[in-house]
């Protein structure tokens, strides 16, 4: 089966999200489900027949307004091909028994969500896998899916974290992110740029450079992000 030989495509977004630096409601919507795959057969069949399936009891569609699916290829199953490359917009959602997914036969009456995909696309740049693996699935935003270099960047949730990330990306090509664990409840611990660690707590954004700690309130940062970044990175 050679279903993955098609020419790469990139979904043309109605707006140039990569050029926007303002924190909008749309940019923060976690409307992308990044789902894991059991192996190459599932990847090839999902791409060929334009669908993705996941156990119904794992996903809360009432809480999460999912509009896109992205496919996570683990290092364990895909080796050098690991990463996030394929994604597509959801066309329809059905609840079916696992045994009714005839494209990948299995005698199992567990209920699954079967997401019908309009068309699969390739990201312009594959998202690389961080040290920790996504066991089942996570939620992220369309902006982060199109602008992240590695999987840890997909876990940004709060508007201050998002704005901080976009402002830092404008100035630095290499940013690493520390998170507490890999699941949908994970939290960002710190953004790292060279020898600078930037931490977001309940009230402030702090930069730690050696023994020097600089604090800027979240409110001040959202009002004056450029000035605040300069202050946080001051040596």
C-alpha positions as CSV (number, residue, x, y, z in Angstrom):
1,X,0.0,0.0,0.0
2,X,1.5,3.3,-1.1
3,X,-1.0,5.8,0.2
4,X,1.5,8.3,1.6
5,X,3.3,9.2,-1.6
6,X,1.1,12.1,-2.5
7,X,2.7,15.5,-2.9
8,X,2.8,17.5,0.4
9,X,0.1,20.1,0.8
10,X,-0.4,22.9,3.3
11,X,-3.8,24.1,4.3
12,X,-4.2,27.7,3.3
13,X,-5.8,29.5,6.3
14,X,-8.3,32.2,5.8
15,X,-6.2,34.5,7.9
16,X,-2.4,34.6,8.2
17,X,-2.2,33.3,11.7
18,X,1.6,33.3,11.7
19,X,1.6,37.1,11.2
20,X,-0.7,37.8,14.1
21,X,0.7,38.8,17.5
22,X,-2.5,39.8,19.2
23,X,-4.1,37.2,21.5
24,X,-7.5,36.6,20.0
25,X,-10.2,34.2,21.1
26,X,-9.7,32.1,17.9
27,X,-6.0,31.7,18.6
28,X,-6.6,30.3,22.0
29,X,-9.4,27.8,21.0
30,X,-8.1,24.3,21.7
31,X,-10.0,22.9,18.7
32,X,-7.4,20.4,17.5
33,X,-7.3,16.8,18.8
34,X,-3.8,15.4,18.4
35,X,-4.4,11.6,18.5
36,X,-1.9,8.8,18.7
37,X,-1.6,5.9,16.3
38,X,-1.0,2.2,16.9
39,X,1.3,1.8,13.9
40,X,1.9,2.3,10.2
41,X,-1.1,0.3,9.2
42,X,-3.5,2.7,11.0
43,X,-1.7,5.7,9.6
44,X,-2.0,4.4,6.0
45,X,-5.6,3.3,6.3
46,X,-6.6,6.6,8.1
47,X,-5.0,8.7,5.3
48,X,-6.4,6.5,2.5
49,X,-10.0,6.5,3.8
50,X,-10.0,10.0,5.4
51,X,-10.9,9.1,9.0
52,X,-9.6,8.8,12.6
53,X,-11.1,6.8,15.4
54,X,-10.7,6.9,19.2
55,X,-12.6,5.3,22.1
56,X,-15.7,7.3,23.0
57,X,-15.0,7.3,26.7
58,X,-11.6,9.1,26.2
59,X,-12.9,12.2,24.6
60,X,-15.4,14.7,25.9
61,X,-16.9,16.4,22.8
62,X,-19.4,18.3,24.9
63,X,-16.6,20.1,26.7
64,X,-14.2,20.4,23.7
65,X,-15.4,21.8,20.3
66,X,-13.0,19.8,18.2
67,X,-12.8,20.9,14.5
68,X,-9.5,19.3,13.5
69,X,-7.6,16.0,13.9
70,X,-3.8,15.8,13.9
71,X,-1.9,12.5,13.8
72,X,0.8,11.7,16.4
73,X,3.5,9.2,15.2
74,X,5.4,8.0,18.2
75,X,9.1,7.2,18.2
76,X,8.4,3.7,19.4
77,X,6.1,2.9,16.4
78,X,7.6,5.1,13.7
79,X,11.3,5.5,14.4
80,X,12.8,8.2,12.2
81,X,9.3,9.1,10.8
82,X,8.1,10.1,14.3
83,X,6.4,13.4,14.7
84,X,3.2,15.3,13.8
85,X,2.9,15.9,10.1
86,X,-0.7,15.0,9.0
87,X,-3.8,17.0,10.0
88,X,-7.3,17.6,8.6
89,X,-10.6,19.3,9.2
90,X,-13.5,17.2,10.6
91,X,-16.4,16.7,8.2
92,X,-18.6,14.5,10.3
93,X,-18.5,12.5,13.6
94,X,-20.2,9.2,14.1
95,X,-20.5,6.9,17.2
96,X,-19.9,3.3,16.1
97,X,-18.9,0.0,17.6
98,X,-15.2,-0.8,17.0
99,X,-16.4,-3.9,15.0
100,X,-18.2,-1.5,12.6
101,X,-14.9,0.2,11.5
102,X,-14.5,-2.1,8.5
103,X,-11.4,-0.3,7.2
104,X,-9.5,-1.7,10.2
105,X,-11.4,-4.9,11.2
106,X,-11.5,-5.9,14.9
107,X,-14.1,-7.9,16.8
108,X,-14.9,-5.4,19.6
109,X,-18.2,-3.8,20.6
110,X,-16.6,-0.9,22.4
111,X,-18.1,2.5,21.3
112,X,-15.8,4.7,19.3
113,X,-15.9,8.2,17.8
114,X,-15.2,7.9,14.1
115,X,-14.1,11.3,12.7
116,X,-14.6,11.7,9.0
117,X,-11.9,14.0,7.6
118,X,-12.5,16.3,4.6
119,X,-8.9,15.9,3.4
120,X,-5.6,15.2,5.1
121,X,-2.9,17.9,4.7
122,X,0.8,18.0,5.6
123,X,2.1,20.7,7.9
124,X,4.8,22.8,6.3
125,X,7.2,21.6,9.0
126,X,6.9,18.4,10.9
127,X,6.5,18.9,14.7
128,X,9.3,16.9,16.4
129,X,8.8,14.7,19.4
130,X,10.1,15.9,22.7
131,X,11.6,13.6,25.4
132,X,8.1,12.5,26.6
133,X,5.5,10.8,24.5
134,X,1.8,11.5,24.1
135,X,0.2,8.3,25.3
136,X,-3.3,8.8,23.8
137,X,-4.3,12.3,22.8
138,X,-4.0,16.0,23.7
139,X,-5.9,19.1,22.7
140,X,-4.1,22.2,21.2
141,X,-4.9,25.2,19.0
142,X,-4.6,25.6,15.2
143,X,-2.1,28.3,15.6
144,X,0.2,26.2,17.8
145,X,-0.2,23.2,15.4
146,X,1.0,25.4,12.5
147,X,3.8,27.2,14.5
148,X,5.3,24.7,16.9
149,X,8.7,23.1,16.4
150,X,8.2,20.3,19.1
151,X,5.3,18.7,20.9
152,X,5.9,20.6,24.2
153,X,4.9,23.8,22.6
154,X,1.4,22.4,21.9
155,X,0.6,22.5,25.6
156,X,0.4,26.3,25.9
157,X,-3.0,27.1,27.3
158,X,-3.2,30.4,29.2
159,X,-3.4,33.7,27.2
160,X,-0.3,35.0,29.0
161,X,1.7,31.9,28.0
162,X,0.4,32.2,24.5
163,X,1.3,35.9,24.2
164,X,4.7,35.2,25.8
165,X,5.4,32.4,23.3
166,X,4.5,34.5,20.3
167,X,6.6,37.5,21.4
168,X,9.6,35.2,22.2
169,X,9.2,33.5,18.8
170,X,9.5,36.9,17.1
171,X,12.9,37.4,18.7
172,X,14.4,33.9,19.2
173,X,14.4,30.9,16.9
174,X,15.3,28.4,19.6
175,X,12.9,28.2,22.6
176,X,12.6,25.2,24.8
177,X,9.6,24.6,27.1
178,X,9.5,22.6,30.4
179,X,6.2,20.9,31.2
180,X,5.2,18.8,34.3
181,X,3.9,15.8,32.3
182,X,2.5,14.8,28.9
183,X,-1.3,14.7,29.1
184,X,-4.2,17.0,28.7
185,X,-3.8,18.4,32.2
186,X,-0.2,19.3,31.9
187,X,1.1,22.7,32.7
188,X,4.0,24.8,31.5
189,X,6.8,25.1,34.0
190,X,9.1,27.4,32.2
191,X,10.2,28.8,28.8
192,X,14.0,28.6,28.3
193,X,16.1,30.8,26.0
194,X,19.9,30.1,26.3
195,X,20.6,30.7,30.0
196,X,17.3,32.5,30.7
197,X,14.4,30.8,32.4
198,X,11.0,32.5,32.2
199,X,8.3,31.4,34.6
200,X,4.6,32.3,34.6
201,X,2.9,32.1,38.0
202,X,-0.5,33.2,39.3
203,X,0.3,36.9,39.2
204,X,3.6,37.5,37.6
205,X,6.0,36.6,34.8
206,X,9.5,36.1,36.1
207,X,12.9,35.8,34.3
208,X,15.7,34.0,36.1
209,X,19.2,34.7,34.8
210,X,21.7,33.3,37.2
211,X,20.9,34.8,40.6
212,X,19.1,37.7,39.0
213,X,15.2,37.6,39.1
214,X,13.1,40.1,37.3
215,X,9.3,40.2,37.8
216,X,6.6,41.8,35.6
217,X,2.9,41.5,36.4
218,X,0.7,39.7,34.0
219,X,-1.5,42.8,33.6
220,X,1.5,44.9,32.7
221,X,2.8,42.3,30.3
222,X,-0.5,42.1,28.4
223,X,-0.7,45.9,28.2
224,X,2.9,46.4,27.1
225,X,4.4,43.1,25.9
226,X,7.3,44.6,23.9
227,X,8.5,46.7,26.8
228,X,7.9,43.8,29.2
229,X,10.0,41.4,27.2
230,X,12.9,43.8,27.0
231,X,12.7,44.2,30.8
232,X,12.5,40.4,31.4
233,X,15.6,39.8,29.2
234,X,17.6,42.7,30.6
235,X,21.0,41.7,31.9
